[in-house]
Amino acid sequence: MAAIATCADEAIPSPNIWRFPDVYELENLAADPGGVIEHTMREIRAWTGAAVLDIGCGAGFHLARFAADARSVIGVEPHRGLAARSRRRVRNLRNVSVLTGSAQRLPIPDRSIDVAHARWAYFFGPGCEAGLSELARVMRRGGVAFVIDNDATRSTFGRWFQRALPTYDQEQVDAFFARRGWEALRREISWQFESRRDLEAVVRIEFALEQAEQILDEHQGTYVDYAITIRVRRY
């Protein structure tokens, strides 16, 4: 659940990766072991030879994966510490750069991006208007943007998410994006952790303490079914 805002000292703090980047790495490693998100994206707009933008790139987990096929990859991250960590991660990849910046004011030239990716960065619909306007500015004609979002209406994780945020209105969020020309693709992924200890650590950074302990009391094992929405906008 990443936060995107103007810069690190103005952004709404992300309670997970900003405070616990090492634990969030475990979450990234566990998420979508079947590659559903990547497969869906590639079916719509492969990034071979493309200019790719990763908005809210965090510690740079996804940058190398894009860089294997892309002509160029730019990661943008508002948290300066995470941006620095991301730069260290990709320092040997010549086609990758990481910039400290925001979704609302992307440090990217007009009409320069073929594929944009924002994972867990635009949860709440209303309030994202400035960031979506920036996407329209930087995307080339024929380019495609992807927003990877939660689906609070389905799955074990969706129930946890809705419990943690009871005022979250999935229909409102979906309608917000639909009015702006975004298609919604419903997909099922999962968390699959190597150990129960790793799952417990991640649950405890994703949810408030009391809710996390309740979830862990209710849920056994290292697997969690997880429903998502892949939002797609063609330019």
LOTOR-38994 format. One line per 2 residues: their letters; for each residue x, y negated, z of C-alpha. Coordinates in pm, 1 decimal. Layout:
A> X Y Z  ...
END
This chain:
MA> 0.0 0.0 0.0  238.9 -266.0 -120.4
AI> 188.6 -639.3 -88.0  255.3 -886.3 -368.3
AT> 269.7 -1257.9 -301.5  476.3 -1566.4 -371.4
CA> 796.5 -1464.3 -193.3  906.8 -1275.3 115.0
DE> 840.8 -1560.5 357.3  494.9 -1634.3 210.3
AI> 373.4 -1285.4 119.5  114.5 -1091.6 312.7
PS> 344.9 -841.6 484.9  312.0 -484.3 369.8
PN> 282.0 -281.1 690.3  448.9 28.7 548.6
IW> 739.0 -25.9 307.8  840.9 -365.6 446.3
RF> 886.5 -224.8 795.7  967.9 139.4 724.3
PD> 1140.0 170.9 383.6  1302.2 504.0 466.2
VY> 970.8 660.9 566.9  803.3 509.8 261.2
EL> 1065.9 691.0 53.7  926.4 1017.5 191.0
EN> 581.5 907.8 77.4  707.0 834.5 -273.9
LA> 877.8 1172.2 -289.0  558.4 1349.2 -179.7
AD> 315.8 1162.5 -404.7  185.0 1310.5 -728.3
PG> 412.2 1615.9 -758.7  227.6 1719.4 -1074.4
GV> 310.7 1394.8 -1253.0  -52.8 1306.7 -1323.1
IE> 9.8 932.4 -1319.1  302.8 943.6 -1558.3
HT> 125.4 1185.3 -1792.2  -182.0 962.6 -1805.1
MR> 25.0 651.4 -1870.4  227.1 816.2 -2145.9
EI> -87.2 937.5 -2320.9  -207.1 577.8 -2341.7
RA> 120.4 390.3 -2400.8  454.8 566.1 -2390.4
WT> 745.5 340.9 -2296.8  1014.2 491.3 -2518.9
GA> 1206.7 194.2 -2655.5  978.6 -50.5 -2474.8
AV> 1030.1 -341.8 -2238.6  886.2 -229.4 -1903.5
LD> 791.0 -441.0 -1603.3  745.2 -282.6 -1258.6
IG> 556.6 -530.7 -1038.5  613.1 -479.0 -667.6
CG> 897.2 -236.1 -733.6  982.1 -209.1 -363.1
AG> 1305.2 -15.9 -314.5  1314.5 74.5 -683.5
FH> 1183.9 429.9 -663.2  1027.5 429.0 -1011.0
LA> 1282.6 220.1 -1199.7  1520.0 497.4 -1303.9
RF> 1231.5 706.5 -1434.5  1123.0 425.1 -1662.7
AA> 1482.4 347.6 -1760.6  1541.8 697.9 -1895.6
DA> 1327.2 612.5 -2200.5  1273.4 237.3 -2201.3
RS> 1481.6 -18.9 -2385.6  1477.8 -240.7 -2078.1
VI> 1322.2 -232.6 -1731.2  1261.4 -527.5 -1499.7
GV> 1156.7 -477.5 -1139.4  997.5 -769.4 -954.6
EP> 972.8 -757.8 -575.5  879.1 -1037.2 -328.7
HR> 1061.3 -892.1 -27.2  1424.1 -997.8 -55.5
GL> 1559.2 -707.3 146.1  1377.1 -452.0 -64.4
AA> 1481.1 -628.8 -383.5  1844.1 -603.6 -271.5
RS> 1797.7 -237.1 -189.0  1643.9 -183.5 -530.1
RR> 1939.2 -352.0 -701.2  2180.4 -122.3 -522.8
RV> 1975.7 175.9 -631.5  1995.8 89.8 -1002.4
RN> 2338.9 -74.3 -1010.8  2468.6 186.3 -1256.8
LR> 2174.3 154.6 -1497.7  2260.9 -106.0 -1758.8
NV> 1908.0 -144.1 -1890.4  1754.5 -226.2 -1549.4
SV> 1739.9 -555.7 -1363.4  1563.9 -648.1 -1039.3
LT> 1431.2 -998.1 -970.0  1298.6 -1143.9 -648.6
GS> 961.1 -1292.1 -732.4  587.4 -1264.5 -713.8
AQ> 296.5 -1131.5 -914.0  147.5 -1481.7 -914.8
RL> 461.1 -1638.3 -1063.9  645.3 -1369.2 -1251.3
PI> 1002.6 -1475.5 -1337.7  949.7 -1332.2 -1687.8
PD> 930.1 -1506.5 -2028.9  602.1 -1530.8 -2216.1
RS> 502.8 -1234.5 -2434.3  810.1 -1027.5 -2347.4
ID> 665.8 -707.0 -2190.8  527.8 -395.4 -2360.4
VA> 433.3 -187.3 -2054.5  356.6 -319.7 -1706.1
HA> 317.3 -101.4 -1398.0  187.1 -201.7 -1054.9
RW> 143.7 79.9 -805.4  -52.7 11.6 -485.3
AY> -12.4 -363.4 -541.8  -358.7 -494.5 -638.8
FF> -592.8 -322.0 -395.1  -858.1 -569.2 -320.4
GP> -975.7 -720.0 -649.8  -1077.6 -1077.1 -560.9
GC> -760.9 -1269.7 -482.3  -560.3 -1109.9 -761.0
EA> -669.8 -1359.5 -1027.0  -338.6 -1544.1 -1041.2
GL> -142.6 -1221.8 -1078.5  -370.1 -1096.8 -1354.0
SE> -331.5 -1429.8 -1535.9  44.0 -1389.2 -1516.3
LA> 14.2 -1043.9 -1668.4  -176.9 -1193.3 -1961.0
RV> 103.5 -1446.4 -2007.6  393.8 -1201.2 -2012.0
MR> 236.3 -913.6 -2208.0  306.7 -877.1 -2578.3
RG> 28.4 -818.8 -2823.7  -25.7 -442.2 -2827.0
GV> 114.4 -406.3 -2477.0  -58.5 -218.8 -2195.8
AF> -68.4 -283.7 -1821.1  -139.1 -16.8 -1560.8
VI> -254.2 -75.0 -1203.7  -243.7 236.7 -986.9
DN> -509.2 199.4 -719.6  -681.1 400.6 -449.4
DA> -1029.5 544.7 -492.7  -1202.3 519.2 -156.9
TR> -1506.3 718.6 -272.8  -1340.2 1060.4 -308.2
ST> -1083.7 1296.2 -156.8  -930.1 1344.6 183.8
FG> -709.7 1038.7 150.6  -1002.8 834.8 21.9
RW> -1197.5 916.1 339.0  -901.5 816.3 551.0
FQ> -864.6 491.8 356.1  -1233.5 405.5 390.5
RA> -1222.4 481.0 762.9  -923.8 250.2 805.1
LP> -1087.3 -27.9 600.7  -1462.4 6.7 653.5
TY> -1535.7 -325.9 480.6  -1359.0 -215.5 161.4
DQ> -1611.4 -219.4 -123.6  -1501.3 11.1 -405.3
EQ> -1786.4 -95.3 -632.1  -1695.4 -460.9 -591.5
VD> -1330.7 -394.4 -672.8  -1420.7 -185.5 -977.7
AF> -1660.0 -454.4 -1100.0  -1394.7 -723.3 -1050.2
FA> -1151.4 -544.3 -1279.1  -1417.0 -441.1 -1531.4
RR> -1522.6 -803.1 -1580.6  -1163.6 -880.3 -1674.4
GW> -1136.5 -610.2 -1936.0  -979.8 -329.8 -1736.3
EA> -1073.5 33.0 -1795.7  -1089.9 263.3 -1492.3
LR> -961.4 620.1 -1522.9  -1039.6 850.8 -1229.2
RE> -765.9 1098.8 -1148.8  -671.3 1337.7 -868.6
IS> -318.3 1358.1 -737.4  -186.0 1478.1 -402.0
WQ> 67.6 1432.7 -131.1  286.2 1739.9 -89.3
FE> 543.0 1700.4 186.4  842.6 1921.0 252.9
SR> 759.9 1933.9 623.4  482.8 1854.6 866.6
RD> 718.0 1608.1 1032.0  743.1 1407.7 709.4
LE> 364.2 1399.3 666.5  319.3 1281.8 1024.9
AV> 575.4 1004.4 978.5  401.7 876.4 666.2
VR> 52.3 889.3 814.7  180.8 683.6 1106.7
IE> 305.1 402.2 881.0  -9.2 402.7 665.6
FA> -268.0 383.9 942.5  -312.2 219.2 1279.1
LE> -185.1 428.6 1568.4  -520.8 552.5 1697.5
QA> -646.6 634.0 1348.3  -321.8 807.2 1256.0
EQ> -336.5 1033.7 1558.3  -698.5 1119.0 1486.5
IL> -611.6 1203.8 1125.4  -323.9 1424.7 1234.8
DE> -540.9 1605.0 1488.3  -798.3 1677.3 1217.3
HQ> -567.6 1766.5 929.1  -343.1 2070.3 915.1
GT> -50.0 2151.7 689.8  159.3 1940.4 454.0
YV> -82.2 1891.9 161.8  -336.3 1611.2 115.5
DY> -571.9 1580.1 -181.5  -575.4 1221.0 -305.5
AI> -809.7 1046.2 -551.2  -687.2 744.4 -744.7
TI> -799.1 500.4 -1009.1  -561.6 417.7 -1291.9
RV> -666.2 77.8 -1422.0  -570.3 7.0 -1782.6
RR> -567.4 -323.6 -1970.1  -469.4 -353.9 -2335.9
Y> -344.9 -686.8 -2467.0
END
